[in-house]
Amino acid sequence: MAVRPPTRRVLAGLTVAVLLAGCSSSASSSPPQVVPTPTSFPSSAAATPTVTATLTPNATPTPTGTPVIPTIGSPADDGARIIVVTTVDARTRDLIIDSPAVGTVTVRLLIPSGFDAQPSTRWPVLYLLCGGGGRDQTDWTHYTDVEQLTAPTDLLVVMPEAAADAVDGWYSDWWNGSAGGPPKWEYFHLSELRQLLERNWHAGDKRVIAGLSMGGYGAMEYAARQPGMFLAAASFSGSLDPVGSLSIFEQVVPNALWGDPVAQADVWKAHDPTDNAAALKGTALYVAYGNGELGPLDNGVPSPFDPDGSTERNVAVESAAFVHQLAALQIPVTVDAYGNGTHNFPYFQRDLHNWLPLALKALGE
């Protein structure tokens, strides 16, 4: 039986901002150390890429005049397929994918510098998940230095789209009144996209995953629901305890996501990283979060996506509950509870810098 911390309820006044992440510049701090049980530690933006070349297949009209866009490369088992590949710069590629699970979506890749010269190599994969509320697959490259940070590595960095609007997504296959998806975001990311990357982009079977805000939830949820798929998982200010934050989640997600929290309590628990923490044993875990107060990377300006700090305060409560559960289960985790800091990209970038060496170690790189 799962062990719960004494208090898991959080402030009910939080709005849909719990889905969001902000934007700003870079900073760095000393990386936290791995500890045998959970422990707290004291406490640039890049220009939008310009498309330089687009590889778009010629559309062939059907007898009815409707254009059929050919598939680029090999499809996934269920017919999900890449229909457009755009070269943004030397390492950045944007894939448009026609997916039975979620429709037409875009995935951004950062390929290793030796990708073209080593066509037989299978590359280790870093999934970087975005937040919700209109955030998308370009956020990591637009608001952080992930391209420069990963340039010396052999990582194939995968940054997928994850939501159509502010209440979509949540890295889940939607319940939809027991009818199931679409949308089926988990199936898209972990089955369709994984197969497309392995069949067309030389992705290997060694994977790590991290995300910010809603993406931090997705990283831990995916690692817990698919034990062994990821060697390491990290949450940067992620929402890690939906059941414990029920008063908030009932306000910001529709019943179509996981159903009614009472009638479909089993569905809710099945998508709660804290409830499923035991499945994370053997995965290298990392959790970082602030307290919502202005910190050293804010330049005195509140986050535009969390002006009152309530989102970061909420994820701090949820992250602490998750860490408490890991401690009860004697599952190691690296924690950076850095105190003052808001729900914004300067902190997410710092988190990524601190975590990446641990991720590379888990990959054996």
C-alpha positions in Angstrom: 0.0 0.0 0.0 1.3 3.5 -0.9 2.5 5.6 2.0 1.2 9.1 2.0 2.6 12.2 3.7 0.5 13.7 6.5 -0.8 16.5 4.4 -1.4 16.5 0.6 -4.0 19.2 0.1 -2.9 22.5 -1.4 -4.3 25.9 -1.9 -7.5 25.8 -3.9 -7.1 29.3 -5.4 -4.7 28.3 -8.1 -5.9 28.8 -11.7 -5.1 27.3 -15.0 -1.6 28.9 -14.7 -0.6 25.5 -13.2 -0.2 24.4 -16.8 2.2 27.2 -17.8 5.9 28.0 -18.0 7.5 31.3 -18.7 10.5 32.7 -20.6 13.8 34.5 -20.0 17.6 34.1 -19.8 20.2 31.8 -18.4 22.1 31.1 -15.2 23.9 28.4 -13.4 24.5 27.0 -9.9 26.4 24.1 -8.3 24.8 20.8 -9.2 23.2 18.9 -6.3 24.6 15.6 -5.2 22.9 12.2 -5.4 21.9 11.0 -2.0 20.7 7.6 -0.8 17.3 9.0 0.3 15.5 12.2 -0.6 17.3 15.4 0.6 16.7 19.1 -0.1 19.5 21.4 -1.0 19.9 25.0 0.1 19.4 27.2 -2.0 19.4 33.0 -22.5 17.1 33.1 -24.3 18.0 32.0 -27.9 16.6 33.6 -31.0 13.7 31.9 -32.8 15.2 29.6 -35.4 14.9 30.4 -39.1 13.9 27.7 -41.5 16.7 27.4 -44.2 15.4 24.4 -46.1 12.2 22.4 -46.2 11.9 18.9 -47.5 8.3 18.5 -48.4 7.1 15.6 -50.5 5.1 16.3 -53.7 1.4 15.8 -53.1 -0.3 13.4 -55.5 -4.0 14.1 -56.1 -6.4 11.3 -55.6 -9.2 10.7 -58.2 -11.4 13.0 -56.2 -8.9 15.7 -56.2 -7.8 15.5 -52.6 -4.0 15.6 -52.3 -2.3 12.6 -50.6 0.9 13.5 -48.9 3.4 10.7 -49.2 5.2 9.2 -46.2 8.8 10.2 -45.5 10.7 7.1 -44.4 9.1 4.1 -42.6 5.7 4.5 -40.7 4.9 3.3 -37.2 3.0 0.1 -36.7 -0.4 1.9 -36.6 0.3 4.1 -39.7 1.6 7.2 -37.9 4.0 8.8 -40.4 6.4 11.6 -41.0 5.0 13.8 -43.8 7.4 16.9 -43.6 11.0 17.3 -42.5 12.3 20.9 -42.1 16.0 21.7 -41.7 16.1 24.6 -39.3 19.9 24.8 -38.8 22.8 22.4 -38.7 21.4 20.3 -35.9 17.8 21.2 -35.7 15.1 19.3 -37.6 11.3 19.8 -37.3 9.2 16.8 -38.1 5.5 17.1 -39.0 3.8 13.8 -38.1 0.4 12.5 -39.1 -0.7 10.6 -36.1 -3.8 8.4 -35.5 -3.4 9.1 -31.8 -3.3 12.9 -31.7 -3.7 14.2 -35.3 -1.1 16.4 -37.0 1.7 17.4 -34.7 5.3 18.7 -34.8 8.4 17.3 -33.1 11.7 19.2 -32.9 14.9 17.2 -32.9 18.5 18.2 -32.1 20.7 15.6 -33.9 24.2 14.8 -32.7 27.0 16.5 -34.6 28.2 13.2 -36.0 24.7 12.1 -37.1 25.3 12.3 -40.9 28.8 10.9 -40.8 27.8 7.8 -38.8 24.6 6.5 -40.4 24.9 3.1 -38.7 25.1 4.5 -35.1 22.2 4.2 -32.7 22.1 7.4 -30.6 21.1 7.7 -27.0 17.8 9.7 -26.7 17.0 12.6 -24.4 13.2 13.4 -24.4 12.6 17.0 -23.2 8.9 17.7 -22.5 7.3 21.1 -22.7 4.7 22.6 -20.4 1.1 23.2 -21.2 -1.1 26.2 -21.7 0.0 26.9 -25.2 3.7 26.0 -24.8 5.1 23.9 -27.6 8.0 21.9 -29.1 10.1 25.1 -29.8 10.2 26.3 -26.2 13.4 24.5 -25.1 15.4 25.8 -28.1 13.8 29.3 -28.0 14.2 30.0 -24.3 17.2 27.9 -23.2 20.7 27.1 -24.4 19.9 23.4 -24.9 21.4 23.3 -28.4 24.8 24.6 -27.1 24.6 22.5 -23.9 24.1 19.2 -25.8 26.4 20.0 -28.7 29.4 18.1 -27.2 27.3 15.0 -26.5 26.0 12.1 -28.6 22.4 12.8 -27.6 19.5 12.8 -30.0 17.3 15.4 -28.3 13.6 15.0 -28.9 11.2 17.8 -28.0 7.6 16.9 -28.9 4.4 18.8 -29.1 2.2 17.8 -26.2 -1.1 19.8 -26.2 -3.5 21.5 -28.6 -4.6 24.1 -26.0 -4.5 25.1 -22.4 -6.6 22.2 -21.1 -5.4 19.5 -23.6 -2.5 17.2 -23.1 -1.4 16.1 -19.7 0.7 13.3 -21.3 -2.2 10.9 -21.1 -4.5 8.8 -23.2 -7.8 10.5 -22.4 -10.6 8.6 -20.7 -13.4 10.3 -22.7 -16.2 8.7 -20.8 -14.5 5.3 -20.9 -14.4 5.5 -24.8 -10.7 6.3 -24.8 -8.7 8.7 -27.0 -8.0 10.5 -29.1 -6.2 12.4 -27.9 -3.8 9.6 -26.9 -0.6 11.6 -25.9 1.1 8.8 -24.0 0.6 6.4 -27.0 1.9 9.0 -29.4 5.0 9.8 -27.4 5.9 6.3 -26.3 4.8 4.1 -29.2 4.2 6.0 -32.4 7.0 8.6 -32.0 9.4 6.1 -30.5 9.0 3.8 -33.5 9.3 6.6 -36.0 12.6 7.8 -34.3 14.0 4.2 -34.2 13.1 3.5 -37.8 14.1 6.8 -39.4 16.4 8.8 -37.1 18.7 6.1 -35.6 17.3 6.4 -32.1 18.8 3.8 -29.8 17.1 2.0 -26.8 18.9 4.0 -24.1 16.7 6.8 -23.1 16.4 9.5 -20.5 13.5 12.0 -20.0 13.0 15.4 -18.4 10.3 18.1 -18.5 9.3 21.4 -17.1 5.9 22.2 -15.5 3.3 19.9 -17.1 6.3 18.3 -18.8 7.8 17.5 -15.4 4.6 15.6 -14.6 4.9 13.8 -18.0 8.5 12.8 -17.4 7.7 11.1 -14.1 4.4 9.7 -15.2 5.9 8.1 -18.3 8.8 6.7 -16.3 6.4 5.2 -13.7 3.9 3.8 -16.2 6.6 2.3 -18.4 9.2 0.9 -16.0 12.6 0.4 -17.6 11.9 2.5 -20.7 13.9 5.4 -19.3 17.2 5.1 -17.4 16.7 8.5 -15.8 13.8 10.9 -15.2 13.7 14.5 -14.1 11.0 17.0 -13.1 11.7 20.7 -13.2 8.8 22.4 -11.2 6.5 19.6 -12.3 3.0 18.7 -10.9 3.7 15.3 -9.4 0.7 14.7 -7.2 -2.6 15.3 -8.9 -4.6 13.2 -6.5 -3.2 15.1 -3.6 -4.0 18.4 -5.3 -7.5 17.3 -6.3 -9.2 20.6 -5.3 -6.9 22.3 -7.9 -7.0 19.7 -10.7 -10.8 19.6 -10.6 -10.8 23.2 -11.6 -8.3 23.1 -14.5 -8.8 19.7 -16.2 -12.0 18.4 -17.8 -13.6 15.1 -16.7 -12.7 13.8 -20.2 -9.1 13.5 -19.1 -9.2 11.0 -16.3 -12.9 10.9 -15.6 -14.7 11.9 -12.4 -12.1 11.9 -9.5 -14.5 9.8 -7.3 -16.2 7.5 -9.8 -12.9 7.0 -11.7 -10.5 7.2 -8.8 -8.6 4.3 -10.1 -7.9 6.1 -13.4 -6.7 9.2 -11.5 -4.4 7.1 -9.3 -3.1 5.3 -12.4 -1.9 8.7 -13.7 -0.4 10.0 -10.4 3.4 9.8 -10.1 3.2 9.9 -6.3 0.7 7.0 -6.2 2.9 5.0 -8.6 6.3 6.0 -7.1 7.2 2.3 -6.4 7.4 1.7 -10.2 10.4 4.2 -10.3 12.7 1.9 -8.4 15.9 1.5 -10.4 15.4 4.8 -12.4 17.8 7.7 -11.7 15.5 10.4 -10.4 15.9 14.2 -10.1 13.4 16.7 -8.8 13.9 20.5 -8.7 11.5 23.2 -7.6 11.4 26.7 -6.0 9.0 28.4 -3.6 7.4 31.0 -6.0 9.2 34.0 -4.4 11.3 36.2 -6.6 14.8 34.7 -6.7 18.3 35.4 -8.1 17.3 34.8 -11.7 14.2 37.0 -11.8 15.8 40.4 -12.0 13.1 41.7 -9.7 10.4 40.9 -12.2 7.6 38.3 -11.5 7.2 35.5 -14.0 4.7 36.5 -16.7 3.2 33.0 -16.6 2.9 32.9 -12.8 2.7 36.5 -11.6 1.6 35.7 -8.0 3.8 32.7 -7.6 0.9 30.3 -6.9 1.9 27.8 -9.6 5.4 27.3 -8.2 4.0 27.2 -4.6 1.7 24.4 -5.7 4.4 22.4 -7.5 6.6 22.8 -4.4 3.9 21.1 -2.3 3.4 18.4 -4.9 7.1 17.8 -5.4 7.6 17.5 -1.7 4.8 15.0 -1.4 6.4 12.9 -4.2 9.8 13.1 -2.6 8.3 12.1 0.8 6.8 9.0 -0.9 10.1 8.1 -2.5 11.7 8.3 1.0 9.1 6.0 2.5 9.8 3.5 -0.3 13.6 3.9 0.2 14.0 5.0 -3.5 16.9 7.3 -4.1 16.4 10.7 -5.6 18.4 13.8 -6.2 16.5 16.9 -5.0 17.2 20.6 -5.5 14.6 22.5 -3.5 16.3 25.8 -4.2 14.1 28.2 -2.2 13.4 31.5 -3.8 12.6 31.1 -7.5 9.7 31.4 -9.9 8.0 29.3 -12.5 10.2 30.5 -15.3 12.7 29.4 -17.9 15.9 30.8 -16.3 15.3 28.2 -13.5 14.4 25.4 -15.9 17.6 26.1 -17.8 19.6 25.9 -14.6 17.8 22.7 -13.7 18.8 21.2 -17.1 22.4 22.2 -16.6 22.5 20.6 -13.2 20.7 17.4 -14.2 22.4 16.7 -17.6 25.6 15.2 -16.0 23.5 12.8 -14.0 21.5 11.8 -17.2 24.7 11.2 -19.1 26.0 9.0 -16.3 22.8 7.0 -16.4 23.2 6.5 -20.1 26.9 5.4 -19.6 28.0 8.4 -21.7 
